[in-house]
Amino acid sequence: MTASDDFWQWFTTHERQFKDRTDPGREALTDELLEHLHQVSDQLWFEMGVLRDGTGHLIITAEGNAEAFPDVVALVDAAPRLEGWEITAFKPPRGFGFVLNRSGIAVDPKQARFAALEDPDDPGFFGLEVAFPHYDAGREDDFLDAAYTMLEVGIGELALAAQVHHLQVGALPADPESEGYLPLERLPDLLPGRVTH
């Protein structure tokens, strides 16, 4: 029996508890789920939720680590059909209708803009500069972390890792449109290709 088979056998045994929000052991079981997932690969993580209709949703993710993407696909491909569960590989695109607080920085995607970056020596290159109205160069790493998280939610884990080859951050110009900066809602339409696994 493979590690993937072991994981799904364990998950199948406990799936009803995960869907029972009143189960007092549910939180401890979630920690145990991560332990079993790391027996498959220590590069794998998960998100899980239960919809109002009682349907469970389990997302297997590599948190953007492209080297672990084959492990994500293999594990999800090995998943059994479980009634009342949707099991998905990679964090899906959710659009930009949210506000997040990351590294102590409040980020509203509707206020940020992006500009596409090109490399004349590499026609397949697609990079982004994400510009913020409240950018602080002294906190570049924090803004980069916030931009990465915002893009992962907006366009999805797989698209970000496979289609965006470079990411940088900066201050929003006084007249963004005249300098080629666009609203983030337009980004999915401008990505160089559609990615499927």
C-alpha positions as a Python dict, from the first residue, in 0.01 Angstrom:
ca = {
    (1, 'M'): (0, 0, 0),
    (2, 'T'): (139, 342, -96),
    (3, 'A'): (156, 648, 128),
    (4, 'S'): (-124, 800, -83),
    (5, 'D'): (-342, 493, -27),
    (6, 'D'): (-273, 511, 347),
    (7, 'F'): (-369, 880, 351),
    (8, 'W'): (-698, 827, 172),
    (9, 'Q'): (-785, 523, 381),
    (10, 'W'): (-731, 731, 696),
    (11, 'F'): (-925, 1026, 554),
    (12, 'T'): (-1217, 804, 450),
    (13, 'T'): (-1235, 667, 806),
    (14, 'H'): (-1262, 1020, 953),
    (15, 'E'): (-1439, 1221, 682),
    (16, 'R'): (-1772, 1235, 869),
    (17, 'Q'): (-1604, 1389, 1174),
    (18, 'F'): (-1452, 1661, 958),
    (19, 'K'): (-1798, 1756, 835),
    (20, 'D'): (-1944, 1768, 1187),
    (21, 'R'): (-1877, 2120, 1312),
    (22, 'T'): (-1997, 2022, 1662),
    (23, 'D'): (-1745, 1737, 1702),
    (24, 'P'): (-1516, 1834, 1995),
    (25, 'G'): (-1228, 1631, 1849),
    (26, 'R'): (-1240, 1801, 1512),
    (27, 'E'): (-949, 2042, 1573),
    (28, 'A'): (-717, 1768, 1696),
    (29, 'L'): (-820, 1558, 1397),
    (30, 'T'): (-720, 1843, 1166),
    (31, 'D'): (-370, 1837, 1315),
    (32, 'E'): (-363, 1462, 1259),
    (33, 'L'): (-468, 1513, 897),
    (34, 'L'): (-161, 1730, 841),
    (35, 'E'): (61, 1463, 998),
    (36, 'H'): (-81, 1201, 760),
    (37, 'L'): (-45, 1439, 466),
    (38, 'H'): (323, 1497, 552),
    (39, 'Q'): (378, 1121, 542),
    (40, 'V'): (297, 1150, 171),
    (41, 'S'): (519, 1458, 129),
    (42, 'D'): (633, 1719, 379),
    (43, 'Q'): (579, 1979, 103),
    (44, 'L'): (202, 1929, 101),
    (45, 'W'): (-57, 2131, 290),
    (46, 'F'): (-434, 2158, 284),
    (47, 'E'): (-735, 2383, 317),
    (48, 'M'): (-1067, 2238, 425),
    (49, 'G'): (-1415, 2369, 476),
    (50, 'V'): (-1777, 2264, 493),
    (51, 'L'): (-2041, 2448, 291),
    (52, 'R'): (-2386, 2532, 427),
    (53, 'D'): (-2535, 2238, 239),
    (54, 'G'): (-2299, 2003, 426),
    (55, 'T'): (-2064, 1942, 132),
    (56, 'G'): (-1700, 1913, 237),
    (57, 'H'): (-1421, 2069, 34),
    (58, 'L'): (-1060, 1956, 66),
    (59, 'I'): (-788, 2140, -124),
    (60, 'I'): (-443, 1983, -146),
    (61, 'T'): (-180, 2253, -199),
    (62, 'A'): (196, 2288, -229),
    (63, 'E'): (177, 2653, -116),
    (64, 'G'): (319, 2761, -451),
    (65, 'N'): (621, 2526, -439),
    (66, 'A'): (634, 2408, -801),
    (67, 'E'): (871, 2121, -717),
    (68, 'A'): (591, 1961, -513),
    (69, 'F'): (319, 2008, -777),
    (70, 'P'): (356, 1648, -905),
    (71, 'D'): (292, 1525, -548),
    (72, 'V'): (-27, 1733, -531),
    (73, 'V'): (-155, 1595, -862),
    (74, 'A'): (-63, 1235, -775),
    (75, 'L'): (-238, 1249, -437),
    (76, 'V'): (-557, 1406, -574),
    (77, 'D'): (-561, 1164, -868),
    (78, 'A'): (-547, 878, -614),
    (79, 'A'): (-842, 1013, -415),
    (80, 'P'): (-1145, 785, -387),
    (81, 'R'): (-1490, 914, -477),
    (82, 'L'): (-1642, 1026, -150),
    (83, 'E'): (-2006, 1124, -147),
    (84, 'G'): (-2048, 1478, -19),
    (85, 'W'): (-1683, 1576, -78),
    (86, 'E'): (-1510, 1786, -340),
    (87, 'I'): (-1137, 1716, -349),
    (88, 'T'): (-927, 1964, -547),
    (89, 'A'): (-564, 2001, -647),
    (90, 'F'): (-420, 2350, -585),
    (91, 'K'): (-579, 2663, -445),
    (92, 'P'): (-830, 2779, -707),
    (93, 'P'): (-861, 3133, -842),
    (94, 'R'): (-1106, 3329, -627),
    (95, 'G'): (-1089, 3672, -786),
    (96, 'F'): (-990, 3997, -620),
    (97, 'G'): (-1302, 4082, -419),
    (98, 'F'): (-1138, 4067, -78),
    (99, 'V'): (-918, 4264, 162),
    (100, 'L'): (-630, 4098, 344),
    (101, 'N'): (-389, 4181, 622),
    (102, 'R'): (-51, 4025, 563),
    (103, 'S'): (269, 4095, 758),
    (104, 'G'): (89, 4384, 926),
    (105, 'I'): (-2, 4543, 592),
    (106, 'A'): (-367, 4595, 496),
    (107, 'V'): (-408, 4526, 125),
    (108, 'D'): (-714, 4603, -87),
    (109, 'P'): (-664, 4460, -438),
    (110, 'K'): (-903, 4721, -576),
    (111, 'Q'): (-651, 4991, -482),
    (112, 'A'): (-344, 4810, -615),
    (113, 'R'): (-246, 4804, -983),
    (114, 'F'): (-13, 4591, -1192),
    (115, 'A'): (214, 4639, -1491),
    (116, 'A'): (333, 4351, -1709),
    (117, 'L'): (710, 4313, -1735),
    (118, 'E'): (882, 4169, -2042),
    (119, 'D'): (1229, 4036, -2118),
    (120, 'P'): (1343, 4114, -2475),
    (121, 'D'): (1574, 3810, -2464),
    (122, 'D'): (1297, 3572, -2358),
    (123, 'P'): (968, 3603, -2547),
    (124, 'G'): (802, 3353, -2310),
    (125, 'F'): (881, 3561, -2001),
    (126, 'F'): (590, 3719, -1813),
    (127, 'G'): (662, 3925, -1504),
    (128, 'L'): (459, 4160, -1289),
    (129, 'E'): (513, 4471, -1089),
    (130, 'V'): (237, 4520, -834),
    (131, 'A'): (206, 4882, -721),
    (132, 'F'): (46, 4993, -395),
    (133, 'P'): (-75, 5343, -302),
    (134, 'H'): (74, 5302, 49),
    (135, 'Y'): (398, 5129, -54),
    (136, 'D'): (692, 5163, 186),
    (137, 'A'): (1031, 5077, 32),
    (138, 'G'): (1163, 5000, 379),
    (139, 'R'): (918, 4710, 399),
    (140, 'E'): (972, 4572, 48),
    (141, 'D'): (982, 4208, 164),
    (142, 'D'): (653, 4249, 352),
    (143, 'F'): (488, 4407, 49),
    (144, 'L'): (627, 4130, -173),
    (145, 'D'): (478, 3870, 64),
    (146, 'A'): (143, 4053, 58),
    (147, 'A'): (149, 4076, -323),
    (148, 'Y'): (226, 3705, -356),
    (149, 'T'): (-62, 3611, -125),
    (150, 'M'): (-300, 3850, -301),
    (151, 'L'): (-213, 3707, -644),
    (152, 'E'): (-235, 3347, -524),
    (153, 'V'): (-590, 3410, -401),
    (154, 'G'): (-685, 3613, -708),
    (155, 'I'): (-551, 3399, -996),
    (156, 'G'): (-491, 3069, -816),
    (157, 'E'): (-184, 2879, -700),
    (158, 'L'): (-114, 2698, -1026),
    (159, 'A'): (-142, 3003, -1253),
    (160, 'L'): (80, 3213, -1026),
    (161, 'A'): (355, 2950, -1010),
    (162, 'A'): (343, 2848, -1376),
    (163, 'Q'): (269, 3173, -1557),
    (164, 'V'): (422, 3455, -1352),
    (165, 'H'): (800, 3426, -1385),
    (166, 'H'): (896, 3732, -1182),
    (167, 'L'): (721, 3946, -922),
    (168, 'Q'): (825, 4283, -788),
    (169, 'V'): (651, 4558, -594),
    (170, 'G'): (660, 4936, -591),
    (171, 'A'): (475, 5260, -534),
    (172, 'L'): (166, 5344, -736),
    (173, 'P'): (237, 5637, -973),
    (174, 'A'): (21, 5949, -954),
    (175, 'D'): (-133, 5863, -1293),
    (176, 'P'): (-118, 5481, -1310),
    (177, 'E'): (-310, 5435, -1634),
    (178, 'S'): (-82, 5666, -1834),
    (179, 'E'): (217, 5460, -1717),
    (180, 'G'): (63, 5127, -1813),
    (181, 'Y'): (-68, 5010, -1476),
    (182, 'L'): (-396, 4820, -1487),
    (183, 'P'): (-654, 4708, -1228),
    (184, 'L'): (-585, 4358, -1094),
    (185, 'E'): (-924, 4238, -1218),
    (186, 'R'): (-777, 4250, -1570),
    (187, 'L'): (-483, 4023, -1489),
    (188, 'P'): (-651, 3683, -1556),
    (189, 'D'): (-731, 3792, -1913),
    (190, 'L'): (-369, 3892, -1978),
    (191, 'L'): (-195, 3581, -1848),
    (192, 'P'): (11, 3422, -2128),
    (193, 'G'): (-178, 3092, -2131),
    (194, 'R'): (-426, 2875, -1947),
    (195, 'V'): (-280, 2610, -1718),
    (196, 'T'): (-439, 2275, -1650),
    (197, 'H'): (-295, 1981, -1469),
}
